[in-house]
Protein backbone atom coordinates (compact mmCIF):
# COMPACT_ATOMS: atom_id res chain seq x y z
CA UNK A 1 0.00 0.00 0.00
CA UNK A 2 1.35 3.43 -0.86
CA UNK A 3 0.81 6.98 0.33
CA UNK A 4 -2.20 7.42 -1.97
CA UNK A 5 -4.27 5.01 0.07
CA UNK A 6 -2.51 4.57 3.42
CA UNK A 7 -4.66 7.21 5.15
CA UNK A 8 -7.86 5.42 4.21
CA UNK A 9 -10.15 4.24 6.98
CA UNK A 10 -11.71 1.20 5.36
CA UNK A 11 -12.20 -1.44 8.00
CA UNK A 12 -15.62 -2.45 6.68
CA UNK A 13 -14.98 -3.01 2.99
CA UNK A 14 -11.95 -4.31 1.18
CA UNK A 15 -10.86 -1.24 -0.78
CA UNK A 16 -8.68 1.61 0.33
CA UNK A 17 -9.06 4.57 -2.00
CA UNK A 18 -7.04 7.76 -2.33
CA UNK A 19 -7.71 10.88 -4.36
CA UNK A 20 -5.52 13.84 -5.25
CA UNK A 21 -6.82 17.05 -6.78
CA UNK A 22 -4.55 19.40 -8.70
CA UNK A 23 -5.97 22.92 -8.48
CA UNK A 24 -5.43 25.72 -10.97
CA UNK A 25 -3.20 27.36 -8.35
CA UNK A 26 -0.98 24.23 -8.56
CA UNK A 27 -1.92 23.03 -5.09
CA UNK A 28 -2.33 19.28 -4.56
CA UNK A 29 -5.10 18.35 -2.15
CA UNK A 30 -5.46 14.75 -0.99
CA UNK A 31 -8.35 12.74 0.33
CA UNK A 32 -9.01 9.16 1.43
CA UNK A 33 -12.16 7.13 1.90
CA UNK A 34 -13.57 6.99 5.43
CA UNK A 35 -16.00 4.17 6.05
CA UNK A 36 -18.60 3.87 8.77
CA UNK A 37 -20.75 1.05 10.16
CA UNK A 38 -23.70 3.11 8.94
CA UNK A 39 -22.91 2.87 5.23
CA UNK A 40 -24.69 6.13 4.45
CA UNK A 41 -22.25 7.94 6.73
CA UNK A 42 -19.21 6.77 4.76
CA UNK A 43 -17.42 9.29 2.57
CA UNK A 44 -15.46 8.52 -0.57
CA UNK A 45 -11.92 9.72 -1.17
CA UNK A 46 -13.07 12.06 -3.93
CA UNK A 47 -15.54 13.88 -1.67
CA UNK A 48 -12.98 14.04 1.13
CA UNK A 49 -10.52 15.74 -1.22
CA UNK A 50 -13.15 18.08 -2.65
CA UNK A 51 -14.31 19.08 0.83
CA UNK A 52 -10.73 19.84 1.82
CA UNK A 53 -10.23 21.84 -1.37
CA UNK A 54 -13.32 23.94 -0.74
CA UNK A 55 -12.27 24.51 2.88
CA UNK A 56 -8.93 25.80 1.55
CA UNK A 57 -10.66 28.17 -0.87
CA UNK A 58 -9.95 26.05 -3.95
CA UNK A 59 -12.86 25.58 -6.35
CA UNK A 60 -11.13 25.27 -9.72
CA UNK A 61 -9.64 21.87 -10.44
CA UNK A 62 -7.07 21.20 -13.15
CA UNK A 63 -7.20 17.41 -12.70
CA UNK A 64 -8.34 14.68 -10.34
CA UNK A 65 -6.45 11.42 -9.75
CA UNK A 66 -7.92 8.35 -8.07
CA UNK A 67 -6.23 5.13 -7.05
CA UNK A 68 -7.01 2.21 -4.81
CA UNK A 69 -5.55 -1.04 -3.62
CA UNK A 70 -7.45 -2.85 -6.40
CA UNK A 71 -5.67 -4.37 -9.40
CA UNK A 72 -7.85 -2.47 -11.89
CA UNK A 73 -8.53 1.27 -11.95
CA UNK A 74 -11.74 2.33 -10.21
CA UNK A 75 -14.00 5.18 -11.21
CA UNK A 76 -15.89 7.64 -8.99
CA UNK A 77 -19.27 6.52 -7.71
CA UNK A 78 -22.41 8.33 -8.89
CA UNK A 79 -22.54 10.65 -5.89
CA UNK A 80 -18.89 11.63 -6.37
CA UNK A 81 -19.47 12.21 -10.08
CA UNK A 82 -22.26 14.65 -9.26
CA UNK A 83 -20.16 16.43 -6.63
CA UNK A 84 -17.24 16.73 -9.06
CA UNK A 85 -19.72 18.09 -11.63
CA UNK A 86 -20.27 21.18 -9.49
CA UNK A 87 -16.62 22.15 -10.06
CA UNK A 88 -16.25 21.59 -13.80
CA UNK A 89 -17.65 19.22 -16.38
CA UNK A 90 -14.42 19.11 -18.41
CA UNK A 91 -12.12 18.26 -15.48
CA UNK A 92 -9.89 15.34 -16.51
CA UNK A 93 -10.08 12.39 -14.15
CA UNK A 94 -7.19 9.94 -14.02
CA UNK A 95 -8.01 6.51 -12.57
CA UNK A 96 -5.01 4.33 -11.76
CA UNK A 97 -4.51 0.69 -10.87
CA UNK A 98 -2.82 -0.13 -7.57
CA UNK A 99 0.54 -0.68 -9.24
CA UNK A 100 0.20 2.48 -11.32
CA UNK A 101 0.82 0.59 -14.57
CA UNK A 102 -2.69 1.18 -15.88
CA UNK A 103 -4.14 4.69 -15.99
CA UNK A 104 -7.47 5.56 -17.58
CA UNK A 105 -8.24 9.20 -18.37
CA UNK A 106 -11.82 10.40 -18.78
CA UNK A 107 -13.48 13.79 -18.54
CA UNK A 108 -16.37 14.15 -16.17
CA UNK A 109 -18.57 14.74 -19.23
CA UNK A 110 -17.69 11.20 -20.34
CA UNK A 111 -18.40 9.72 -16.90
CA UNK A 112 -21.62 11.70 -16.35
CA UNK A 113 -23.22 12.47 -19.74
CA UNK A 114 -26.20 14.84 -19.94
CA UNK A 115 -25.50 15.92 -16.38
CA UNK A 116 -27.45 18.35 -14.22
CA UNK A 117 -25.52 21.27 -12.76
CA UNK A 118 -25.80 24.77 -11.29
CA UNK A 119 -26.61 26.30 -14.68
CA UNK A 120 -29.77 24.19 -14.80
CA UNK A 121 -30.90 26.05 -11.68
CA UNK A 122 -30.05 29.43 -13.17
CA UNK A 123 -27.00 29.80 -10.92
C-alpha positions as CSV (number, residue, x, y, z in Angstrom):
1,X,0.0,0.0,0.0
2,X,1.3,3.4,-0.9
3,X,0.8,7.0,0.3
4,X,-2.2,7.4,-2.0
5,X,-4.3,5.0,0.1
6,X,-2.5,4.6,3.4
7,X,-4.7,7.2,5.1
8,X,-7.9,5.4,4.2
9,X,-10.2,4.2,7.0
10,X,-11.7,1.2,5.4
11,X,-12.2,-1.4,8.0
12,X,-15.6,-2.5,6.7
13,X,-15.0,-3.0,3.0
14,X,-12.0,-4.3,1.2
15,X,-10.9,-1.2,-0.8
16,X,-8.7,1.6,0.3
17,X,-9.1,4.6,-2.0
18,X,-7.0,7.8,-2.3
19,X,-7.7,10.9,-4.4
20,X,-5.5,13.8,-5.3
21,X,-6.8,17.1,-6.8
22,X,-4.6,19.4,-8.7
23,X,-6.0,22.9,-8.5
24,X,-5.4,25.7,-11.0
25,X,-3.2,27.4,-8.4
26,X,-1.0,24.2,-8.6
27,X,-1.9,23.0,-5.1
28,X,-2.3,19.3,-4.6
29,X,-5.1,18.4,-2.1
30,X,-5.5,14.7,-1.0
31,X,-8.4,12.7,0.3
32,X,-9.0,9.2,1.4
33,X,-12.2,7.1,1.9
34,X,-13.6,7.0,5.4
35,X,-16.0,4.2,6.1
36,X,-18.6,3.9,8.8
37,X,-20.7,1.1,10.2
38,X,-23.7,3.1,8.9
39,X,-22.9,2.9,5.2
40,X,-24.7,6.1,4.4
41,X,-22.2,7.9,6.7
42,X,-19.2,6.8,4.8
43,X,-17.4,9.3,2.6
44,X,-15.5,8.5,-0.6
45,X,-11.9,9.7,-1.2
46,X,-13.1,12.1,-3.9
47,X,-15.5,13.9,-1.7
48,X,-13.0,14.0,1.1
49,X,-10.5,15.7,-1.2
50,X,-13.2,18.1,-2.7
51,X,-14.3,19.1,0.8
52,X,-10.7,19.8,1.8
53,X,-10.2,21.8,-1.4
54,X,-13.3,23.9,-0.7
55,X,-12.3,24.5,2.9
56,X,-8.9,25.8,1.5
57,X,-10.7,28.2,-0.9
58,X,-10.0,26.1,-4.0
59,X,-12.9,25.6,-6.4
60,X,-11.1,25.3,-9.7
61,X,-9.6,21.9,-10.4
62,X,-7.1,21.2,-13.2
63,X,-7.2,17.4,-12.7
64,X,-8.3,14.7,-10.3
65,X,-6.4,11.4,-9.8
66,X,-7.9,8.4,-8.1
67,X,-6.2,5.1,-7.0
68,X,-7.0,2.2,-4.8
69,X,-5.5,-1.0,-3.6
70,X,-7.5,-2.9,-6.4
71,X,-5.7,-4.4,-9.4
72,X,-7.9,-2.5,-11.9
73,X,-8.5,1.3,-12.0
74,X,-11.7,2.3,-10.2
75,X,-14.0,5.2,-11.2
76,X,-15.9,7.6,-9.0
77,X,-19.3,6.5,-7.7
78,X,-22.4,8.3,-8.9
79,X,-22.5,10.6,-5.9
80,X,-18.9,11.6,-6.4
81,X,-19.5,12.2,-10.1
82,X,-22.3,14.6,-9.3
83,X,-20.2,16.4,-6.6
84,X,-17.2,16.7,-9.1
85,X,-19.7,18.1,-11.6
86,X,-20.3,21.2,-9.5
87,X,-16.6,22.1,-10.1
88,X,-16.3,21.6,-13.8
89,X,-17.7,19.2,-16.4
90,X,-14.4,19.1,-18.4
91,X,-12.1,18.3,-15.5
92,X,-9.9,15.3,-16.5
93,X,-10.1,12.4,-14.1
94,X,-7.2,9.9,-14.0
95,X,-8.0,6.5,-12.6
96,X,-5.0,4.3,-11.8
97,X,-4.5,0.7,-10.9
98,X,-2.8,-0.1,-7.6
99,X,0.5,-0.7,-9.2
100,X,0.2,2.5,-11.3
101,X,0.8,0.6,-14.6
102,X,-2.7,1.2,-15.9
103,X,-4.1,4.7,-16.0
104,X,-7.5,5.6,-17.6
105,X,-8.2,9.2,-18.4
106,X,-11.8,10.4,-18.8
107,X,-13.5,13.8,-18.5
108,X,-16.4,14.2,-16.2
109,X,-18.6,14.7,-19.2
110,X,-17.7,11.2,-20.3
111,X,-18.4,9.7,-16.9
112,X,-21.6,11.7,-16.4
113,X,-23.2,12.5,-19.7
114,X,-26.2,14.8,-19.9
115,X,-25.5,15.9,-16.4
116,X,-27.4,18.3,-14.2
117,X,-25.5,21.3,-12.8
118,X,-25.8,24.8,-11.3
119,X,-26.6,26.3,-14.7
120,X,-29.8,24.2,-14.8
121,X,-30.9,26.0,-11.7
122,X,-30.1,29.4,-13.2
123,X,-27.0,29.8,-10.9
